[in-house]
Amino acid sequence: MKETFARNKVLSLLVLVLLLTNILLLVFFVWAKPEPPHPGGNGAKSDRGGVTQILEKEVGFNAEQMEQYKKLKDQHWDKMKPYFGELRNARNNFYKLLNQASVPDSVINSAADSIAAKQKQMDLQTFRHFQQVKAICTPEQQARFDTLVQQVIKRMGGGPRRSQPKEDSTRHGS
């Protein structure tokens, strides 16, 4: 009888993990719809080439500033690459805790804190990168750059952009 219970417990846990994974994938596909092109934005998306075009056209970077930006961008991505792997590993370790029958809250919180620390490092590095890019702007360009950064942050963080289309398209009566 204990063996049947143990087997059902493992199967139940596996079904729960699969169910959670499916829900997360569904949420990802529903909420991660690409943002429609902005009028006058020439279809530039948040990809690196799009940001380069936006800096040139909307902020008004000249050729020298574009060269400086490209160097800063390359340096930034070289610094960021290890953070992505570390964050992925921290998240994997966190969710591996689901495989254990009983996990103390202190262990769960410690693993969550590890994720938060990695994300903090990434955000600090990105903030410093934006400071460096802003430093190559002329005083006239800085206000346009500040506006651009706020748009990029909204896209990166999935703030209002992700929830707004959902409200507009499916929650007309809410």
Backbone as CSV, one residue per row, in Angstrom:
resi,resn,N_x,N_y,N_z,CA_x,CA_y,CA_z,C_x,C_y,C_z
1,MET,0.828,-1.189,0.000,0.000,0.000,0.000,0.871,1.251,0.000
2,LYS,1.960,1.246,0.794,2.848,2.406,0.838,3.495,2.638,-0.523
3,GLU,3.827,1.552,-1.219,4.453,1.683,-2.527,3.494,2.333,-3.527
4,THR,2.218,1.939,-3.484,1.210,2.539,-4.364,1.055,4.016,-4.048
5,PHE,1.010,4.360,-2.788,0.895,5.765,-2.389,2.108,6.566,-2.858
6,ALA,3.304,6.004,-2.682,4.524,6.690,-3.092,4.530,6.877,-4.608
7,ARG,4.122,5.856,-5.340,4.083,5.949,-6.799,3.066,7.014,-7.227
8,ASN,1.899,7.018,-6.612,0.885,8.028,-6.938,1.349,9.430,-6.552
9,LYS,2.094,9.524,-5.489,2.618,10.818,-5.054,3.580,11.377,-6.102
10,VAL,4.456,10.526,-6.612,5.401,10.946,-7.641,4.654,11.315,-8.913
11,LEU,3.687,10.486,-9.306,2.908,10.788,-10.504,2.112,12.081,-10.329
12,SER,1.546,12.271,-9.167,0.801,13.505,-8.903,1.711,14.721,-8.989
13,LEU,2.906,14.596,-8.452,3.862,15.693,-8.513,4.255,15.972,-9.964
14,LEU,4.482,14.925,-10.748,4.823,15.104,-12.159,3.681,15.755,-12.933
15,VAL,2.451,15.335,-12.655,1.294,15.952,-13.318,1.206,17.424,-12.941
16,LEU,1.446,17.740,-11.683,1.414,19.134,-11.232,2.489,19.959,-11.930
17,VAL,3.702,19.424,-12.041,4.792,20.142,-12.709,4.446,20.361,-14.180
18,LEU,3.924,19.341,-14.840,3.535,19.478,-16.243,2.402,20.490,-16.414
19,LEU,1.452,20.451,-15.508,0.346,21.411,-15.559,0.856,22.841,-15.399
20,LEU,1.741,23.061,-14.428,2.311,24.394,-14.224,3.116,24.837,-15.447
21,THR,3.867,23.918,-16.029,4.648,24.241,-17.225,3.726,24.639,-18.372
22,ASN,2.658,23.896,-18.562,1.705,24.226,-19.630,1.046,25.579,-19.390
23,ILE,0.701,25.862,-18.158,0.088,27.151,-17.837,1.076,28.283,-18.114
24,LEU,2.339,28.105,-17.708,3.346,29.130,-17.965,3.547,29.357,-19.455
25,LEU,3.577,28.284,-20.233,3.711,28.428,-21.687,2.506,29.142,-22.284
26,LEU,1.328,28.794,-21.819,0.118,29.447,-22.309,0.144,30.937,-21.983
27,VAL,0.501,31.271,-20.754,0.601,32.679,-20.354,1.644,33.387,-21.210
28,PHE,2.764,32.752,-21.451,3.810,33.358,-22.276,3.285,33.670,-23.673
29,PHE,2.618,32.716,-24.301,2.146,32.923,-25.665,1.010,33.942,-25.735
30,VAL,0.174,34.001,-24.707,-0.922,34.967,-24.714,-0.417,36.373,-24.437
31,TRP,0.479,36.515,-23.476,0.913,37.843,-23.042,2.099,38.367,-23.830
32,ALA,2.857,37.535,-24.506,4.075,37.972,-25.184,3.839,38.234,-26.667
33,LYS,2.685,38.806,-26.982,2.412,39.148,-28.371,3.301,40.306,-28.780
34,PRO,3.789,40.294,-30.015,4.638,41.405,-30.445,3.839,42.701,-30.483
35,GLU,4.515,43.768,-30.139,3.875,45.080,-30.153,3.685,45.525,-31.594
36,PRO,2.496,46.041,-31.922,2.297,46.501,-33.291,3.223,47.674,-33.592
37,PRO,3.614,47.824,-34.860,4.512,48.930,-35.196,3.872,50.269,-34.867
38,HIS,4.687,51.182,-34.371,4.213,52.517,-34.050,4.173,53.355,-35.311
39,PRO,3.147,54.220,-35.442,3.119,55.094,-36.608,4.371,55.960,-36.639
40,GLY,5.000,56.038,-37.782,6.203,56.855,-37.909,7.444,56.181,-37.371
41,GLY,7.302,54.958,-36.865,8.454,54.274,-36.302,9.210,53.448,-37.317
42,ASN,8.764,53.441,-38.563,9.403,52.683,-39.634,9.521,51.206,-39.310
43,GLY,8.617,50.702,-38.473,8.628,49.281,-38.155,9.789,48.866,-37.283
44,ALA,10.547,49.803,-36.722,11.701,49.450,-35.890,11.207,48.825,-34.604
45,LYS,11.705,47.653,-34.350,11.327,46.944,-33.133,12.414,47.139,-32.100
46,SER,12.302,46.405,-30.995,13.279,46.567,-29.929,14.564,45.790,-30.207
47,ASP,14.738,45.265,-31.420,15.988,44.588,-31.739,17.120,45.602,-31.810
48,ARG,18.324,45.089,-31.800,19.481,45.982,-31.746,19.553,46.886,-32.972
49,GLY,19.251,46.361,-34.150,19.257,47.180,-35.348,18.210,48.269,-35.278
50,GLY,17.037,47.947,-34.727,15.965,48.930,-34.576,16.363,50.043,-33.638
51,VAL,16.996,49.723,-32.543,17.446,50.741,-31.597,18.470,51.647,-32.261
52,THR,19.346,51.064,-33.050,20.353,51.854,-33.760,19.676,52.850,-34.691
53,GLN,18.682,52.396,-35.437,17.952,53.287,-36.335,17.215,54.375,-35.568
54,ILE,16.627,54.012,-34.455,15.892,54.995,-33.653,16.842,56.047,-33.099
55,LEU,18.009,55.609,-32.618,18.982,56.580,-32.116,19.383,57.560,-33.212
56,GLU,19.530,57.036,-34.402,19.948,57.872,-35.519,18.825,58.810,-35.959
57,LYS,17.622,58.284,-36.117,16.528,59.070,-36.681,15.778,59.912,-35.659
58,GLU,15.467,59.329,-34.503,14.653,60.051,-33.531,15.480,60.877,-32.551
59,VAL,16.608,60.341,-32.118,17.458,61.094,-31.186,18.382,62.031,-31.962
60,GLY,18.774,61.625,-33.163,19.600,62.482,-34.003,21.090,62.233,-33.866
61,PHE,21.479,60.984,-33.588,22.901,60.670,-33.486,23.582,60.888,-34.839
62,ASN,24.773,61.470,-34.784,25.582,61.619,-35.990,26.469,60.378,-36.143
63,ALA,27.289,60.349,-37.198,28.117,59.165,-37.475,29.087,58.869,-36.332
64,GLU,29.684,59.901,-35.769,30.633,59.692,-34.666,29.922,59.118,-33.441
65,GLN,28.746,59.642,-33.128,27.979,59.127,-31.991,27.546,57.678,-32.239
66,MET,27.211,57.364,-33.487,26.802,55.995,-33.806,27.966,55.031,-33.588
67,GLU,29.165,55.435,-33.954,30.340,54.587,-33.716,30.561,54.391,-32.216
68,GLN,30.439,55.465,-31.453,30.598,55.361,-29.996,29.523,54.438,-29.422
69,TYR,28.284,54.602,-29.910,27.183,53.766,-29.427,27.449,52.293,-29.732
70,LYS,27.892,51.994,-30.945,28.143,50.601,-31.320,29.197,49.966,-30.414
71,LYS,30.229,50.727,-30.064,31.253,50.202,-29.149,30.652,49.947,-27.765
72,LEU,29.857,50.916,-27.282,29.212,50.750,-25.973,28.264,49.551,-25.975
73,LYS,27.517,49.398,-27.062,26.565,48.294,-27.175,27.299,46.959,-27.126
74,ASP,28.383,46.844,-27.873,29.156,45.592,-27.878,29.721,45.293,-26.493
75,GLN,30.257,46.318,-25.824,30.778,46.137,-24.467,29.658,45.702,-23.523
76,HIS,28.506,46.333,-23.682,27.364,46.019,-22.819,26.954,44.553,-22.982
77,TRP,26.823,44.079,-24.222,26.395,42.701,-24.421,27.452,41.711,-23.978
78,ASP,28.715,42.072,-24.097,29.769,41.193,-23.576,29.645,41.049,-22.058
79,LYS,29.279,42.123,-21.388,29.104,42.068,-19.928,27.811,41.348,-19.552
80,MET,26.781,41.477,-20.388,25.472,40.919,-20.046,25.369,39.412,-20.287
81,LYS,26.091,38.872,-21.258,25.964,37.457,-21.611,26.098,36.524,-20.404
82,PRO,27.111,36.713,-19.556,27.213,35.808,-18.399,26.024,35.922,-17.440
83,TYR,25.458,37.119,-17.332,24.314,37.300,-16.438,23.115,36.470,-16.881
84,PHE,22.902,36.363,-18.179,21.774,35.578,-18.664,21.918,34.114,-18.261
85,GLY,23.111,33.568,-18.388,23.340,32.186,-17.972,23.180,32.005,-16.468
86,GLU,23.700,32.950,-15.711,23.580,32.869,-14.254,22.120,32.955,-13.817
87,LEU,21.367,33.841,-14.452,19.954,33.979,-14.105,19.190,32.709,-14.468
88,ARG,19.473,32.151,-15.640,18.819,30.908,-16.056,19.132,29.787,-15.061
89,ASN,20.401,29.674,-14.632,20.779,28.642,-13.662,20.089,28.855,-12.319
90,ALA,20.016,30.098,-11.883,19.352,30.388,-10.605,17.873,29.997,-10.670
91,ARG,17.227,30.309,-11.792,15.810,29.942,-11.937,15.646,28.426,-12.009
92,ASN,16.545,27.758,-12.747,16.467,26.298,-12.824,16.613,25.676,-11.444
93,ASN,17.572,26.157,-10.661,17.768,25.634,-9.307,16.547,25.885,-8.433
94,PHE,15.934,27.031,-8.603,14.725,27.371,-7.838,13.608,26.376,-8.146
95,TYR,13.341,26.157,-9.425,12.236,25.284,-9.788,12.555,23.802,-9.606
96,LYS,13.828,23.457,-9.499,14.186,22.081,-9.169,13.747,21.729,-7.750
97,LEU,13.538,22.743,-6.947,13.066,22.488,-5.583,11.686,21.827,-5.587
98,LEU,10.953,21.964,-6.688,9.655,21.293,-6.790,9.800,19.779,-6.779
99,ASN,10.975,19.287,-7.121,11.204,17.848,-7.143,11.327,17.253,-5.745
100,GLN,11.506,18.097,-4.756,11.651,17.613,-3.381,10.287,17.582,-2.710
101,ALA,10.088,16.589,-1.905,8.798,16.425,-1.238,8.524,17.555,-0.248
102,SER,9.535,17.945,0.489,9.360,18.983,1.491,10.567,19.913,1.438
103,VAL,10.286,21.194,1.259,11.359,22.167,1.159,11.096,23.266,2.189
104,PRO,12.044,23.515,3.066,11.847,24.588,4.054,11.711,25.946,3.364
105,ASP,10.906,26.809,3.953,10.714,28.158,3.412,12.034,28.906,3.280
106,SER,12.954,28.657,4.206,14.236,29.363,4.150,15.008,29.001,2.876
107,VAL,14.906,27.746,2.438,15.587,27.318,1.215,14.905,27.946,-0.001
108,ILE,13.584,27.959,-0.009,12.836,28.580,-1.112,13.176,30.064,-1.200
109,ASN,13.165,30.743,-0.061,13.473,32.177,-0.046,14.909,32.452,-0.475
110,SER,15.816,31.607,-0.071,17.212,31.777,-0.470,17.377,31.620,-1.977
111,ALA,16.705,30.638,-2.544,16.776,30.432,-3.993,16.123,31.604,-4.733
112,ALA,15.010,32.114,-4.218,14.352,33.277,-4.830,15.240,34.514,-4.712
113,ASP,15.911,34.655,-3.585,16.837,35.785,-3.408,17.997,35.714,-4.391
114,SER,18.412,34.503,-4.715,19.483,34.331,-5.694,19.037,34.834,-7.068
115,ILE,17.807,34.522,-7.440,17.251,35.031,-8.704,17.211,36.553,-8.667
116,ALA,16.728,37.094,-7.569,16.616,38.553,-7.439,17.978,39.229,-7.528
117,ALA,18.991,38.614,-6.939,20.335,39.196,-6.979,20.879,39.221,-8.411
118,LYS,20.622,38.151,-9.161,21.072,38.115,-10.563,20.339,39.180,-11.382
119,GLN,19.035,39.295,-11.167,18.258,40.291,-11.897,18.723,41.698,-11.528
120,LYS,19.059,41.912,-10.275,19.565,43.213,-9.839,20.865,43.550,-10.566
121,GLN,21.759,42.571,-10.681,23.019,42.800,-11.394,22.758,43.198,-12.840
122,MET,21.810,42.528,-13.472,21.488,42.836,-14.865,20.905,44.245,-14.993
123,ASP,20.007,44.595,-14.089,19.401,45.923,-14.138,20.427,47.018,-13.871
124,LEU,21.329,46.787,-12.939,22.377,47.781,-12.675,23.279,47.956,-13.884
125,GLN,23.646,46.851,-14.530,24.489,46.933,-15.721,23.772,47.670,-16.845
126,THR,22.493,47.392,-17.025,21.715,48.071,-18.064,21.588,49.554,-17.752
127,PHE,21.369,49.890,-16.499,21.287,51.295,-16.092,22.597,52.025,-16.420
128,ARG,23.710,51.387,-16.077,25.018,51.991,-16.368,25.224,52.162,-17.875
129,HIS,24.774,51.185,-18.637,24.880,51.277,-20.098,24.090,52.491,-20.604
130,PHE,22.865,52.650,-20.119,22.057,53.795,-20.546,22.712,55.112,-20.136
131,GLN,23.348,55.137,-18.967,24.076,56.347,-18.556,25.206,56.657,-19.525
132,GLN,25.935,55.623,-19.943,27.046,55.808,-20.877,26.549,56.306,-22.232
133,VAL,25.453,55.755,-22.693,24.911,56.188,-23.979,24.413,57.625,-23.868
134,LYS,23.755,57.954,-22.770,23.260,59.319,-22.578,24.414,60.316,-22.546
135,ALA,25.549,59.880,-22.043,26.711,60.776,-21.942,27.249,61.179,-23.315
136,ILE,26.967,60.394,-24.361,27.435,60.786,-25.691,26.401,61.651,-26.424
137,CYS,25.257,61.880,-25.791,24.227,62.752,-26.369,24.596,64.215,-26.156
138,THR,24.180,65.038,-27.099,24.291,66.478,-26.887,23.172,66.886,-25.931
139,PRO,23.257,68.069,-25.322,22.166,68.491,-24.428,20.795,68.477,-25.120
140,GLU,20.749,68.802,-26.396,19.474,68.801,-27.117,18.941,67.389,-27.320
141,GLN,19.836,66.428,-27.437,19.432,65.043,-27.680,19.016,64.319,-26.400
142,GLN,19.441,64.821,-25.259,19.216,64.088,-24.014,17.734,63.904,-23.689
143,ALA,16.903,64.900,-23.938,15.472,64.755,-23.656,14.856,63.681,-24.555
144,ARG,15.229,63.670,-25.824,14.713,62.643,-26.736,15.215,61.261,-26.329
145,PHE,16.467,61.204,-25.867,17.026,59.930,-25.411,16.266,59.429,-24.180
146,ASP,15.977,60.334,-23.247,15.241,59.941,-22.038,13.881,59.334,-22.392
147,THR,13.198,59.937,-23.367,11.913,59.403,-23.816,12.092,58.020,-24.425
148,LEU,13.118,57.865,-25.244,13.403,56.577,-25.870,13.687,55.507,-24.824
149,VAL,14.489,55.845,-23.825,14.828,54.873,-22.778,13.566,54.405,-22.062
150,GLN,12.657,55.317,-21.769,11.423,54.923,-21.084,10.606,53.958,-21.949
151,GLN,10.596,54.172,-23.249,9.888,53.256,-24.156,10.562,51.886,-24.162
152,VAL,11.892,51.872,-24.207,12.633,50.609,-24.218,12.408,49.857,-22.911
153,ILE,12.417,50.559,-21.795,12.209,49.920,-20.492,10.823,49.286,-20.429
154,LYS,9.832,49.977,-20.957,8.482,49.399,-20.954,8.451,48.112,-21.764
155,ARG,9.156,48.090,-22.889,9.197,46.875,-23.718,9.946,45.761,-23.007
156,MET,11.070,46.098,-22.385,11.885,45.086,-21.706,11.157,44.509,-20.511
157,GLY,10.541,45.382,-19.722,9.922,44.941,-18.483,8.539,44.372,-18.660
158,GLY,7.950,44.592,-19.824,6.612,44.062,-20.040,5.587,44.725,-19.155
159,GLY,5.792,45.982,-18.830,4.867,46.708,-17.974,3.530,46.917,-18.637
160,PRO,3.105,48.152,-18.749,1.779,48.455,-19.276,1.548,47.943,-20.691
161,ARG,2.597,47.846,-21.495,2.447,47.397,-22.876,1.780,46.030,-22.950
162,ARG,2.168,45.121,-22.090,1.626,43.767,-22.185,0.199,43.692,-21.684
163,SER,-0.142,44.446,-20.678,-1.491,44.342,-20.153,-2.470,45.187,-20.959
164,GLN,-2.025,46.258,-21.579,-2.926,47.141,-22.279,-3.621,46.492,-23.470
165,PRO,-2.914,45.789,-24.375,-3.629,45.153,-25.473,-4.663,44.151,-24.979
166,LYS,-4.357,43.464,-23.888,-5.282,42.507,-23.325,-6.565,43.214,-22.896
167,GLU,-6.430,44.354,-22.221,-7.601,45.099,-21.772,-8.385,45.642,-22.957
168,ASP,-7.690,46.169,-23.946,-8.354,46.766,-25.094,-9.090,45.733,-25.932
169,SER,-8.496,44.556,-26.097,-9.063,43.584,-27.027,-10.030,42.609,-26.390
170,THR,-9.927,42.370,-25.096,-10.779,41.339,-24.511,-11.590,41.799,-23.326
171,ARG,-11.320,42.962,-22.809,-12.015,43.422,-21.602,-12.746,44.730,-21.853
172,HIS,-13.526,44.763,-22.893,-14.223,46.004,-23.231,-15.157,46.467,-22.127
173,GLY,-15.767,45.544,-21.414,-16.739,45.915,-20.393,-16.136,46.119,-19.031
174,SER,-14.868,45.851,-18.834,-14.262,45.921,-17.498,-13.990,47.320,-17.087
